[in-house]
Amino acid sequence: MSGASDKARFYLEQSIPELHELERKKIFTKDEVSSIAKKRSDFEHKLNGRGSVPSDYARYVEYEMNLETLRRKRTKRMGQKNAGHTGQKRISFILDRGTRKFHGDIGLWAQYLDYSRKQKAYKKVAQIFTSLLRLHPTKPELWIYAAKYVMEDQGDITGARSYMQRGLRFCKQSKELWLEYARLELIYIAKITGRREILGLNSPLYEETSQSALNDQEADHIALPRITAEDINPSLSTDEPADQDVPQNLSKTPVLSGAIPIAVFDAAMDKFKDVSLGERFYNVAIEFNSMSCIAEISKHIANTLMSLDHTSPASISCFIRQPLAGVQTSSPEFPAILSVILKQLRIQIEAHASLELVDRSMDWLASCISAGDIDPDIRTVIVATLSRLMGQYRTMIQTKGGGSGDRAAHLLQGFQARGLEKLFLSTLAWSAEVWPLHPGLLTLKASVAT
């Protein structure tokens, strides 16, 4: 135990100048400083002794964070400048020691990353990711976390792609990593599209004043002539005219047209040949339904799935609803497209009599009601279709079996969240009879009773 005591004493001695300064500036009283020293001594002996666990480091860090918060509040109230010794360095040092000793504890690493991000210690975060991924290269969630951090905090799509591609080399069987890679690229396109809209690059670059406006004697404004830099300084003029179509042509580049998410999807399909995975790609894509490229991306995904397995409920579901991709519920085209889709849905259900297809169809039809700007008449049509599909769903379960309480509970939660009270209650009544002991259904039933 002498070795552990020596280590504890060594670390405690390093904090003596800090405690002296806090007492000298009257941020803490002498008794409070003694209490801090005793508390740190207890933690250090526990950490350096035998039998220490990761939670010991977590509690030590929590104590130091609370202490640092108190120090900052008192310093601000007393109008003093920040002391030369801050808690940030000490907390980072404790977490560094903890991750070195318990390098397999992901929770401790996550706490280290979260604290460094809050402190905006970007170099430290990069070092932590390097060490963490070197020790745990086969954990896909860590590569995803690193890529999201680089994208969200630093706006570095190149660095985020690098993390994703390196992760795919180590986690070759991770489907989740492929999905998040596609989502990352779609987020990037959404950000670029948003910036173009803010800058007005999606509209004509120049608008010439119409002659009618100039001749309008009743206009309440004066149309001024446009003056350019060349009018003031003719030497700036060049023989070659500026290409005014360049900003508009940028929207046709492979990046903004969705070529990269499509390439990620194709690579994943070549590797896994999994229709269910393809359906998950489709669901990720339609999360960005407001982007113009989504129609092309979703069409490619649906056609690919149909070519892989045209009898799969997942393929049929994506193929049926694909025309709605990129179409807003408030647009004039929505009712006509929805009408065609509902007819196609009825034909496919009659042809295949698939319980899974009915299940999937109710799921995405209910999601259409979530839009706040949907027309009341269209809502009525969708609710009537859902009621009819639920009747078919119940009949199939009673005659052929299948289904599950989990899926029924999932559908019921969707109905309840969207205010479909009548459909919710009728479905809950027969579902509770088919799966009387399912915990999710019991919870929903209890919520209605209260």
Legacy VTK file of the C-alpha trace (Angstrom):
# vtk DataFile Version 3.0
C-alpha trace
ASCII
DATASET POLYDATA
POINTS 450 float
0.000 0.000 0.000
3.003 2.294 0.338
3.164 2.660 -3.449
-0.465 3.703 -3.635
-0.002 6.206 -0.791
3.039 7.700 -2.477
1.111 8.187 -5.717
-1.815 9.759 -3.873
0.528 12.100 -2.002
2.264 13.047 -5.246
-0.987 14.037 -6.946
-2.186 15.909 -3.848
1.025 17.924 -3.615
0.456 19.169 -7.154
-2.786 20.850 -6.044
-1.247 22.712 -3.071
-0.455 25.945 -5.027
-4.031 26.031 -6.294
-5.509 25.678 -2.800
-3.182 28.366 -1.418
-4.266 30.776 -4.130
-7.961 30.087 -3.520
-7.485 30.790 0.181
-5.358 33.895 -0.413
-7.975 35.408 -2.724
-10.661 34.507 -0.155
-12.629 32.501 -2.702
-12.745 29.670 -0.163
-12.235 29.877 3.596
-9.502 28.004 5.418
-11.961 25.368 6.637
-13.328 24.908 3.114
-9.820 24.474 1.723
-9.106 21.841 4.372
-12.327 20.050 3.453
-11.365 20.111 -0.252
-7.912 18.710 0.536
-9.403 15.917 2.656
-11.971 15.022 -0.013
-9.286 14.887 -2.700
-7.109 12.751 -0.445
-9.924 10.241 -0.024
-10.483 10.064 -3.779
-6.779 9.746 -4.604
-6.219 6.926 -2.135
-9.239 5.102 -3.503
-8.092 5.572 -7.112
-4.513 4.495 -6.474
-5.362 1.613 -4.179
-6.428 -1.869 -5.124
-9.985 -2.504 -6.171
-10.674 0.856 -7.807
-13.437 0.852 -10.425
-14.429 3.267 -13.232
-17.257 4.704 -11.124
-14.639 5.981 -8.643
-13.166 8.157 -11.367
-16.643 9.286 -12.404
-17.492 10.356 -8.833
-14.158 12.151 -8.492
-14.811 14.046 -11.723
-18.341 14.934 -10.628
-16.971 16.377 -7.379
-14.357 18.440 -9.218
-16.965 19.730 -11.688
-19.203 20.907 -8.848
-16.217 22.491 -7.138
-15.218 24.318 -10.330
-18.783 25.590 -10.798
-18.782 26.949 -7.242
-15.364 28.565 -7.752
-16.519 30.363 -10.897
-19.693 31.653 -9.249
-17.806 33.047 -6.258
-15.109 34.546 -8.465
-17.747 36.310 -10.542
-19.653 37.531 -7.486
-16.488 38.924 -5.896
-15.485 40.629 -9.158
-12.109 38.922 -9.263
-10.252 37.760 -12.298
-10.100 34.033 -12.857
-7.419 32.347 -10.865
-4.405 30.995 -12.666
-5.428 27.514 -11.611
-8.671 26.273 -13.148
-10.482 23.006 -12.738
-10.505 22.168 -16.445
-6.937 20.903 -16.511
-7.413 18.877 -13.333
-10.666 17.279 -14.505
-9.130 16.353 -17.860
-6.151 14.840 -16.045
-8.410 12.665 -13.863
-10.363 11.450 -16.883
-7.144 10.772 -18.768
-5.884 8.631 -15.893
-9.206 6.796 -15.759
-9.290 5.975 -19.474
-5.691 4.796 -19.378
-6.414 2.430 -16.511
-9.849 1.283 -17.710
-9.443 1.630 -21.452
-12.267 -0.843 -22.055
-14.905 1.241 -20.253
-16.749 3.135 -23.013
-18.807 5.097 -20.493
-15.676 6.714 -19.058
-14.457 7.566 -22.555
-17.852 9.087 -23.344
-17.666 11.254 -20.224
-14.166 12.388 -21.234
-15.367 13.299 -24.735
-18.497 15.042 -23.508
-16.560 17.186 -21.039
-13.901 18.143 -23.599
-16.574 19.086 -26.143
-18.337 21.321 -23.617
-15.025 23.008 -22.850
-14.412 23.440 -26.601
-11.042 21.747 -26.251
-10.977 20.663 -29.898
-7.370 19.465 -29.937
-8.023 17.356 -26.856
-11.165 15.869 -28.466
-9.159 14.891 -31.545
-6.563 13.202 -29.336
-9.247 11.326 -27.408
-10.854 10.051 -30.605
-7.484 8.899 -31.903
-6.781 6.919 -28.725
-10.323 5.575 -28.418
-10.599 4.350 -32.004
-7.140 2.802 -31.854
-8.256 0.743 -28.847
-11.797 -0.041 -30.107
-11.703 -0.090 -33.915
-14.456 -2.710 -34.244
-17.182 -0.712 -32.496
-19.219 0.980 -35.259
-21.007 3.333 -32.849
-17.683 5.004 -32.046
-16.902 5.706 -35.706
-20.419 7.106 -36.126
-19.991 9.317 -33.063
-16.647 10.623 -34.320
-18.037 11.409 -37.762
-21.058 13.213 -36.319
-18.830 15.265 -34.042
-16.582 16.392 -36.897
-19.622 17.232 -39.035
-21.711 18.996 -36.380
-19.052 20.823 -34.364
-16.508 21.579 -37.070
-18.528 21.370 -40.295
-15.811 19.197 -41.821
-17.457 16.784 -44.270
-14.075 15.528 -45.482
-13.057 14.516 -41.962
-16.475 12.951 -41.324
-16.223 10.898 -44.512
-12.751 9.779 -43.504
-14.077 8.439 -40.183
-16.947 6.653 -41.915
-14.738 5.041 -44.553
-12.147 3.930 -42.023
-14.931 2.537 -39.872
-16.276 0.516 -42.794
-12.859 -1.084 -43.253
-12.816 -2.252 -39.641
-16.549 -2.978 -39.209
-17.235 -4.769 -42.459
-20.480 -6.383 -41.283
-22.035 -3.294 -39.714
-25.220 -2.312 -41.555
-25.802 0.572 -39.163
-22.542 2.191 -40.271
-23.643 2.144 -43.914
-26.987 3.711 -42.988
-25.367 6.476 -40.965
-22.909 7.146 -43.781
-25.850 7.757 -46.128
-27.559 9.924 -43.517
-24.371 11.970 -43.114
-24.246 12.690 -46.850
-27.928 13.654 -46.889
-27.381 16.035 -43.973
-24.532 17.623 -45.915
-26.757 18.105 -48.981
-29.489 19.597 -46.768
-27.033 22.107 -45.317
-25.758 23.149 -48.739
-29.318 23.464 -50.034
-30.292 25.582 -47.040
-27.356 27.928 -47.590
-28.245 28.324 -51.260
-31.797 29.278 -50.332
-30.579 31.834 -47.792
-28.211 33.364 -50.348
-30.908 33.344 -53.027
-28.909 31.145 -55.382
-31.946 29.045 -56.234
-33.555 32.049 -57.914
-32.352 33.920 -61.022
-29.088 35.716 -60.332
-30.112 38.982 -61.937
-33.556 40.413 -62.584
-33.803 43.182 -65.135
-36.295 45.920 -64.425
-39.256 45.484 -66.760
-40.082 48.229 -69.184
-43.671 48.253 -68.004
-42.547 49.163 -64.504
-40.497 52.042 -65.848
-43.476 53.357 -67.802
-45.954 52.903 -64.962
-46.882 56.420 -63.950
-48.913 55.189 -60.966
-46.102 53.222 -59.398
-45.388 54.158 -55.789
-41.644 53.881 -56.244
-38.959 55.118 -58.608
-37.099 52.491 -60.648
-33.447 53.476 -60.527
-30.979 52.391 -63.204
-28.539 49.675 -62.210
-24.955 50.890 -61.791
-22.104 48.414 -61.852
-18.408 48.672 -61.035
-17.678 48.791 -64.769
-19.734 51.991 -65.114
-17.470 53.661 -62.584
-14.216 52.095 -63.740
-14.373 50.911 -67.386
-10.954 49.281 -67.055
-12.580 46.484 -65.075
-14.446 45.355 -68.165
-13.256 42.148 -69.830
-13.874 40.742 -73.258
-15.395 37.547 -71.884
-18.842 37.953 -70.311
-19.409 36.513 -66.831
-21.166 33.191 -66.702
-24.363 34.018 -64.818
-25.527 30.419 -64.931
-22.738 29.114 -62.700
-24.678 29.427 -59.381
-27.676 27.674 -60.924
-25.548 24.959 -62.512
-24.121 24.098 -59.098
-27.418 22.417 -58.228
-26.749 19.899 -60.982
-23.402 18.785 -59.554
-23.131 15.153 -58.367
-22.957 16.256 -54.737
-26.259 18.165 -54.756
-28.010 15.715 -57.080
-27.602 12.899 -54.547
-24.924 10.887 -56.360
-22.932 10.200 -53.183
-25.835 8.768 -51.094
-26.778 6.646 -54.112
-23.187 5.372 -54.346
-23.225 4.497 -50.626
-26.519 2.639 -51.074
-25.246 0.735 -54.117
-22.091 -0.319 -52.293
-24.124 -1.552 -49.320
-26.499 -3.511 -51.566
-23.596 -5.096 -53.461
-22.203 -6.278 -50.145
-25.305 -7.434 -48.265
-28.012 -8.072 -50.909
-30.522 -7.358 -48.122
-33.929 -5.950 -49.063
-34.720 -5.052 -45.438
-31.546 -2.979 -45.296
-32.602 -1.282 -48.531
-35.927 -0.371 -46.964
-34.066 1.223 -44.071
-32.050 3.252 -46.597
-35.333 4.377 -48.139
-36.719 5.455 -44.755
-33.544 7.423 -44.055
-33.829 9.176 -47.430
-37.440 10.310 -46.988
-36.509 11.960 -43.690
-35.152 14.680 -46.008
-38.322 14.877 -48.084
-38.048 18.612 -48.714
-34.886 18.296 -50.829
-35.291 18.219 -54.598
-32.878 15.314 -55.069
-34.886 12.961 -52.829
-37.220 11.974 -55.672
-34.296 10.661 -57.720
-32.622 8.967 -54.740
-35.820 7.234 -53.618
-36.609 6.132 -57.173
-33.180 4.538 -57.498
-33.578 2.745 -54.160
-37.085 1.461 -54.998
-36.058 0.210 -58.440
-33.004 -1.524 -57.008
-35.080 -3.293 -54.355
-37.611 -4.458 -56.938
-34.785 -5.859 -59.063
-33.409 -7.746 -56.054
-36.748 -9.226 -54.933
-39.982 -7.998 -56.503
-42.104 -10.199 -54.219
-40.742 -8.872 -50.935
-43.163 -6.710 -48.883
-40.303 -4.322 -48.218
-39.613 -3.847 -51.930
-43.294 -3.490 -52.824
-43.896 -0.987 -50.012
-41.020 1.250 -51.142
-42.049 0.966 -54.794
-45.683 1.893 -54.093
-44.980 4.999 -52.019
-42.001 6.231 -54.057
-44.040 8.758 -56.150
-44.728 10.678 -52.928
-40.991 11.214 -52.282
-40.137 14.886 -52.532
-43.822 15.893 -52.664
-45.150 18.037 -49.825
-48.605 17.330 -48.411
-49.580 20.959 -49.106
-48.605 20.818 -52.782
-51.317 20.692 -55.518
-49.868 17.432 -56.861
-50.259 15.534 -53.589
-53.973 14.510 -53.866
-53.621 13.095 -57.399
-50.440 11.173 -56.531
-51.991 9.832 -53.332
-55.033 8.625 -55.267
-52.865 6.647 -57.709
-50.828 5.201 -54.837
-53.904 4.037 -52.912
-55.231 2.271 -55.998
-51.867 0.592 -56.552
-51.738 -0.377 -52.885
-55.129 -2.092 -53.085
-54.060 -4.038 -56.176
-50.815 -5.197 -54.569
-52.484 -6.281 -51.317
-55.093 -8.286 -53.225
-52.376 -9.889 -55.353
-50.013 -10.822 -52.515
-52.297 -11.009 -49.435
-49.246 -10.184 -47.313
-49.615 -9.332 -43.646
-46.241 -7.576 -43.690
-47.253 -5.398 -46.628
-50.438 -4.296 -44.850
-48.417 -3.608 -41.707
-45.879 -1.467 -43.567
-48.591 0.355 -45.499
-50.413 1.404 -42.338
-47.135 2.644 -40.889
-46.268 5.044 -43.706
-49.878 6.116 -44.328
-50.185 7.135 -40.684
-46.983 9.174 -41.031
-48.669 11.260 -43.772
-51.193 12.493 -41.198
-48.364 13.915 -39.068
-48.009 16.858 -41.445
-49.719 19.878 -39.921
-50.720 21.380 -43.279
-52.571 18.353 -44.641
-56.009 19.053 -46.124
-58.916 17.815 -43.926
-60.503 15.930 -46.848
-57.232 14.149 -47.586
-56.922 13.288 -43.913
-60.402 11.768 -44.009
-59.438 9.604 -46.994
-56.261 8.387 -45.290
-58.103 7.576 -42.052
-60.723 5.596 -44.001
-57.956 3.694 -45.804
-56.250 2.954 -42.478
-59.516 1.599 -41.061
-59.970 -0.656 -44.084
-56.369 -1.888 -43.888
-56.698 -2.552 -40.176
-59.770 -4.690 -40.898
-57.754 -6.701 -43.430
-54.873 -6.923 -40.947
-57.162 -8.360 -38.267
-58.738 -10.839 -40.681
-55.343 -12.105 -41.842
-54.171 -12.638 -38.260
-57.349 -14.504 -37.317
-57.315 -16.747 -40.407
-53.594 -17.228 -41.115
-51.974 -16.342 -37.804
-48.793 -14.311 -37.630
-48.338 -10.770 -36.482
-46.959 -9.821 -33.100
-47.886 -7.828 -30.065
-44.825 -5.624 -30.615
-45.997 -4.533 -34.058
-49.549 -3.999 -32.829
-48.254 -1.832 -29.977
-46.105 0.129 -32.435
-49.080 0.836 -34.704
-51.259 1.767 -31.743
-48.688 4.241 -30.458
-48.647 5.856 -33.897
-52.445 6.111 -33.964
-52.518 7.604 -30.468
-49.782 10.145 -31.244
-51.651 11.338 -34.357
-55.008 11.728 -32.631
-56.735 8.795 -34.352
-58.756 8.027 -31.239
-61.511 5.905 -32.817
-59.065 3.724 -34.754
-56.829 3.479 -31.698
-59.576 2.224 -29.394
-61.009 -0.312 -31.860
-57.558 -1.722 -32.638
-56.580 -1.863 -28.964
-59.755 -3.825 -28.128
-59.061 -6.768 -30.465
-55.255 -6.620 -30.041
-55.619 -7.044 -26.280
-57.696 -10.179 -26.943
-55.116 -11.693 -29.317
-52.077 -10.836 -27.123
-53.596 -10.443 -23.625
-50.263 -10.562 -21.744
-48.162 -8.312 -23.963
-46.601 -5.608 -21.724
-46.847 -2.839 -24.339
-50.525 -3.478 -24.947
-51.187 -3.686 -21.200
-49.524 -0.291 -20.768
-51.649 1.259 -23.512
-54.770 -0.290 -22.025
-53.916 1.111 -18.607
-53.357 4.575 -20.084
-56.860 4.501 -21.558
-58.372 3.348 -18.266
-56.816 6.279 -16.400
LINES 1 451
450 0 1 2 3 4 5 6 7 8 9 10 11 12 13 14 15 16 17 18 19 20 21 22 23 24 25 26 27 28 29 30 31 32 33 34 35 36 37 38 39 40 41 42 43 44 45 46 47 48 49 50 51 52 53 54 55 56 57 58 59 60 61 62 63 64 65 66 67 68 69 70 71 72 73 74 75 76 77 78 79 80 81 82 83 84 85 86 87 88 89 90 91 92 93 94 95 96 97 98 99 100 101 102 103 104 105 106 107 108 109 110 111 112 113 114 115 116 117 118 119 120 121 122 123 124 125 126 127 128 129 130 131 132 133 134 135 136 137 138 139 140 141 142 143 144 145 146 147 148 149 150 151 152 153 154 155 156 157 158 159 160 161 162 163 164 165 166 167 168 169 170 171 172 173 174 175 176 177 178 179 180 181 182 183 184 185 186 187 188 189 190 191 192 193 194 195 196 197 198 199 200 201 202 203 204 205 206 207 208 209 210 211 212 213 214 215 216 217 218 219 220 221 222 223 224 225 226 227 228 229 230 231 232 233 234 235 236 237 238 239 240 241 242 243 244 245 246 247 248 249 250 251 252 253 254 255 256 257 258 259 260 261 262 263 264 265 266 267 268 269 270 271 272 273 274 275 276 277 278 279 280 281 282 283 284 285 286 287 288 289 290 291 292 293 294 295 296 297 298 299 300 301 302 303 304 305 306 307 308 309 310 311 312 313 314 315 316 317 318 319 320 321 322 323 324 325 326 327 328 329 330 331 332 333 334 335 336 337 338 339 340 341 342 343 344 345 346 347 348 349 350 351 352 353 354 355 356 357 358 359 360 361 362 363 364 365 366 367 368 369 370 371 372 373 374 375 376 377 378 379 380 381 382 383 384 385 386 387 388 389 390 391 392 393 394 395 396 397 398 399 400 401 402 403 404 405 406 407 408 409 410 411 412 413 414 415 416 417 418 419 420 421 422 423 424 425 426 427 428 429 430 431 432 433 434 435 436 437 438 439 440 441 442 443 444 445 446 447 448 449
